Amino acid sequence: MPLNQLCDAVQPVQNHASLPKMLLSLILFIVMNQYRIVRAFSVFICIGLLMFSACAKKEVVRQTGPEPYEGQVDAGVLKNNIGFRDINTVKALTDVRVFRHGEPVASFSGVFGYRSPGSVRTSFFGPFGLTVMDMLFTPELLQVHLPSKGALYEMESPDIAFSALKDNGFSYSMQSDDEFHMLDAFRASDTGASPAVRYYFDRKYLLNRRIVVFREGIEFVSVDFDRFNGRLPEMTRLAFAKGLELEIVFQEPEYNSEIPVDYFRKIGHEDNRILPFQDLLRRFAPSR
């Protein structure tokens, strides 16, 4: 059946605006409970979602644009404007592009889950809905899992917070230039002049545009936020040392909805080779 006839056949259905959202919620539920559900069923749902995406006319809800900030700016104000601010959870389907030294090398569909203050998990899918890669940030650990290779790369958490900072054992200082206000976070145990994390905010709106994590004074991970819907970013770009970059664009994100706690559980070591995260980054280092 031609695609236009298929769309005409489901025309009475697409008038129900809640149906695409129900499908979105269903596929997110399946992926975030993937250890309890048969993988083949998730593939079926993915196919169904693609069919309705081709036919249904979706209405994108945009939040009111941010108002220019006119109050006094200090470290406390900046702490309350980090990343997803006071949002407790975010879940979304995603479009993901992978870059090597600025050149695109792969693209995937995926899902993204976030729980305040610093737990993030994103899964990337290849053909037939198979998981190509899982990436997990928690306050304790960073893990990247490549199921097809049986490889699990790990390192201590980069100490990134994606929401308003609470008291967490860090001390803070603020500085500004012509473009940004910057909030530097220092660990109590640090003796060097370099911060552990630096947060960048534009001067007009106080939108958190960038987060940089340092290791021994060298930039190790950066997170850039863009495409703001109101005050919340809908595109995130993660850049690691050695030239690996991930661009993650949210599709119809849901805020403050329930995400199973198990979704952010540490990825198990069973049947995996445990490797240092630096080994993954070396794969992207320029050849000599």
C-alpha positions in Angstrom: 0.0 0.0 0.0 1.4 3.4 -0.9 2.4 5.6 2.1 -0.3 8.2 1.3 -3.0 5.6 1.3 -1.6 4.2 4.6 -1.8 7.7 6.1 -5.4 8.1 4.8 -6.3 4.8 6.4 -5.1 5.9 9.8 -6.4 9.5 9.5 -9.2 9.0 12.1 -6.5 7.8 14.5 -4.1 10.7 14.1 -6.7 13.2 15.3 -6.2 11.8 18.7 -3.2 13.9 19.8 -2.5 11.6 22.7 -1.7 8.5 20.6 1.8 9.5 19.5 2.6 10.6 23.1 1.2 7.2 24.3 3.6 5.4 21.9 6.5 7.6 23.1 5.8 6.8 26.7 5.4 3.1 25.8 8.8 2.8 24.0 10.5 4.7 26.8 9.0 2.4 29.4 10.1 -0.6 27.4 13.7 0.6 27.0 14.0 1.7 30.6 12.7 -1.7 31.7 14.7 -3.6 29.1 16.0 -6.2 31.4 12.4 -7.4 32.1 11.0 -7.4 28.6 11.7 -9.5 25.6 13.9 -7.6 23.1 11.8 -8.6 20.1 8.8 -6.8 21.5 10.7 -3.5 21.7 11.6 -3.9 18.0 7.9 -4.3 17.2 7.1 -1.1 19.1 10.0 0.8 17.3 8.5 -0.2 14.0 5.0 1.0 15.1 6.4 4.3 16.4 8.2 4.9 13.0 4.9 4.2 11.1 2.9 6.7 13.2 5.8 9.2 13.0 5.5 9.1 9.2 1.8 9.7 9.2 0.8 11.8 12.2 1.1 15.5 12.4 2.8 16.3 15.7 2.4 19.5 17.6 5.6 20.6 19.3 4.9 22.4 22.6 7.3 25.2 23.2 7.8 26.9 26.5 7.9 30.6 26.9 11.3 32.1 26.1 13.5 33.1 28.9 13.4 36.6 30.3 16.6 38.6 30.6 18.1 38.3 34.1 18.2 41.7 35.8 19.1 40.9 39.4 22.5 40.7 41.1 24.6 37.8 40.1 26.7 35.8 42.6 27.8 32.2 43.1 24.5 31.2 44.8 22.5 32.5 41.8 24.6 30.6 39.4 24.4 27.4 41.4 20.6 27.5 41.0 20.8 27.8 37.2 22.9 24.8 36.3 21.8 22.5 33.5 18.2 21.2 34.0 17.8 23.5 37.0 15.0 22.2 39.4 13.8 19.5 37.0 13.8 16.1 38.8 13.7 13.8 35.7 13.9 14.0 31.9 13.2 11.2 29.5 13.2 11.5 25.7 13.8 9.7 22.4 17.0 11.0 20.9 18.8 11.5 17.6 22.5 10.9 18.2 25.5 11.8 16.1 29.1 10.6 16.8 32.1 12.7 15.8 35.8 11.9 15.6 38.0 15.0 15.6 35.1 17.1 14.3 34.1 14.7 11.5 30.8 12.8 11.7 31.4 9.0 11.8 28.0 7.5 12.9 24.4 8.4 13.8 21.9 6.5 15.8 18.5 6.7 17.4 18.3 6.3 21.1 16.7 7.1 24.4 17.8 9.4 27.2 17.0 9.4 30.9 18.1 11.8 33.6 17.5 11.9 37.3 18.5 14.8 39.5 21.2 15.7 40.5 23.7 13.8 38.4 22.5 10.5 37.0 22.3 10.2 33.2 21.8 7.1 31.0 21.6 7.1 27.2 21.2 4.1 25.0 22.0 4.0 21.2 20.2 1.6 18.8 21.4 0.2 15.6 19.5 -1.8 12.9 16.6 -3.8 14.1 16.5 -2.0 17.5 19.7 -3.7 18.9 21.6 -1.8 21.5 24.9 -0.5 20.1 26.1 1.3 23.2 25.0 2.2 26.7 26.5 5.2 28.5 25.9 5.7 32.2 26.8 8.7 34.4 26.2 8.4 38.1 27.7 10.4 41.0 30.1 7.5 41.5 30.9 6.1 38.1 31.1 6.6 34.3 30.5 3.5 32.2 30.3 2.9 28.5 29.1 -0.6 27.5 29.5 -2.0 24.0 27.4 -5.2 24.0 28.5 -6.5 20.7 32.1 -6.5 21.8 31.4 -7.6 25.4 33.4 -4.6 26.6 32.6 -2.3 29.5 34.8 0.8 30.0 34.8 2.4 33.4 36.2 5.3 35.4 35.5 7.3 38.5 32.6 9.8 38.1 33.7 13.1 36.4 31.7 14.9 39.2 29.3 16.6 36.7 26.1 17.9 38.2 23.3 18.5 35.7 20.9 20.4 38.0 20.9 23.1 40.7 23.8 22.4 43.0 23.3 21.5 46.6 25.9 21.3 49.4 28.2 18.6 48.2 31.6 19.2 49.7 32.8 21.6 47.0 33.7 25.3 47.5 32.8 27.8 44.8 34.1 31.0 43.3 32.8 33.2 40.5 34.4 35.1 37.7 33.1 36.9 34.6 34.3 38.1 31.2 32.5 40.0 28.4 30.5 36.9 27.3 30.0 34.6 30.3 29.7 34.3 34.0 31.7 31.3 35.2 31.3 29.3 38.4 34.3 27.3 39.5 33.9 24.3 41.8 36.8 23.1 43.9 37.1 19.9 45.9 38.2 20.3 49.5 41.0 17.9 48.8 42.4 19.8 45.8 45.6 21.8 46.3 46.0 23.1 42.8 44.7 26.3 41.2 42.6 24.5 38.7 38.9 23.9 39.5 37.4 20.4 39.3 34.4 21.7 37.3 33.7 25.0 35.6 30.1 26.1 34.6 29.5 28.8 32.0 26.4 31.0 31.9 25.5 33.6 29.3 25.3 37.1 30.8 21.9 38.0 29.4 19.7 35.1 30.5 22.0 33.1 32.9 21.4 30.0 30.7 23.9 27.3 31.5 25.7 27.0 28.2 28.7 24.8 29.0 30.2 22.6 31.7 33.9 21.6 31.7 35.5 18.9 33.8 39.2 19.1 34.5 41.7 16.4 35.4 45.0 17.6 36.7 44.4 21.0 35.3 43.6 19.7 31.8 40.1 19.8 30.2 38.8 16.2 30.2 35.1 16.3 29.5 32.9 19.2 28.3 29.1 19.4 28.0 27.5 22.0 25.8 23.8 22.9 26.0 21.8 24.4 23.1 18.4 24.7 21.5 16.8 25.9 24.6 13.0 25.4 25.1 12.4 28.1 27.6 15.2 27.6 30.1 15.7 23.9 29.4 18.2 22.6 26.8 17.0 20.1 24.1 20.4 19.5 22.6 23.5 18.3 24.5 27.0 17.8 23.1 29.5 15.8 25.1 33.2 16.1 24.1 35.8 13.9 25.6 39.6 14.1 25.4 41.2 12.5 22.3 38.5 13.8 20.0 35.4 11.8 20.8 32.1 13.8 20.6 28.5 12.9 21.0 25.7 15.2 19.9 22.3 14.3 21.5 19.1 16.0 20.4 15.9 15.4 22.4 12.6 14.5 20.7 9.5 15.3 22.6 11.1 15.3 26.1 9.0 14.6 29.1 9.9 16.4 32.4 9.3 15.2 36.0 7.7 11.9 34.9 8.5 8.6 36.5 11.7 6.7 35.5 12.4 3.3 37.2 15.3 3.6 39.7 16.8 0.4 38.1 17.4 2.3 34.9 20.3 4.1 36.5 21.7 1.0 38.2 25.4 0.2 37.6 25.9 -1.9 34.5 26.9 -5.4 35.6 30.3 -6.9 35.0 28.9 -10.3 34.0 30.1 -11.6 30.6 32.0 -8.3 30.0 35.7 -7.4 29.7 36.2 -4.6 32.2 38.5 -2.0 30.7 39.7 1.5 31.7 37.9 4.4 30.1 41.2 5.8 28.8 41.4 2.7 26.5 38.2 3.8 24.8 39.5 7.3 24.3 42.8 6.0 22.8 40.7 4.5 20.0 39.9 8.1 18.9 43.4 9.4 19.3 45.0 10.6 16.0 47.3 8.1 14.5 50.9 8.9 14.2 
